Amino acid sequence: HNASTYGKAKLGTYCEKGDGHLIVESEAERFVAHLLAIDPRVVAFQPQPFCVDLIDQRLLLTRQAVREAWQRHRDVPGPKFYTTDFSIDWQDGLHDAVEVKVEGFEGDDVYWAKVARARSILAANGYPLRTVVLPGSEAHPVRMNSWTLKQATHQIRTYLTDELVERVTRRCEQGPVLLHVLCSDLALLPGLIPVLLVAGVLSADLARQRICGTLELSLAYGDLDHLCLLESVEK
């Protein structure tokens, strides 16, 4: 298992799909880790899974391979390597590589020229490159929701009971209900709503609406499409 983190470890987050404790390098990477953690289509993901050798046009999977390539390309001018921020294994057996950016700091032409070179090598190796951008505003719905929903995934076993599911289902059968109305009618703590969302009991437009009193909730009947938020912040 070759996933070694090239670079400096700064932030940790826990995630089963990422083999337990993940070390990411920035707030933007932690944001993307949360999105991948809650996305039902993602089977597994890794931060900094491999390095792309732009000279030999191949993927370097171990530190040893990177060291040897550094030696080989010592005298070659210009960019030599590109490290992917994440790799994703999807449910359907396909893979993606992910480049993480922060809104307003998308990089210059030199940087994107390097990414373009890496992109064709990654695609040839079955890892098409996608760019995901952390929204600049901390109040952005996806930014706020991804963290809340990620926390909720760890609380399903504790709080989700058949009795709760039955009461919520009965109340919402007639159609959409606002979060504050549902909580008031059933005397629920608002903190239970994210649990019901990640468990597929309720669904909502989580890409555009924050989880708050005015969020419109509908029954999800086990569907988890509302947790597929990666595309909403993809460039």
Buried (B, 14 or more C-beta within 10 A) or exposed (E): EEBBBBEEEEEEBEBEBBEEEBBBBBBBBBBBBBBBBBBBBBEBBBBBBBBBBBBEEBBBBEEEBBEEBBEEBEEEEEBBBBBBBBBBBBEEEEBBBBBBBBBEEEEEEEEBEBBEBBBEBBEEBEBEBBBBBBBEEEEBBBBBBBBBBBBBBBBBEEBBEEEBBEBBBEBBEEEEBBBBBBBEEBEBEBBBBBBBBBBBBBBBEBBEBBBBBEBBBBBBEEEBEBBBBBEBBEE
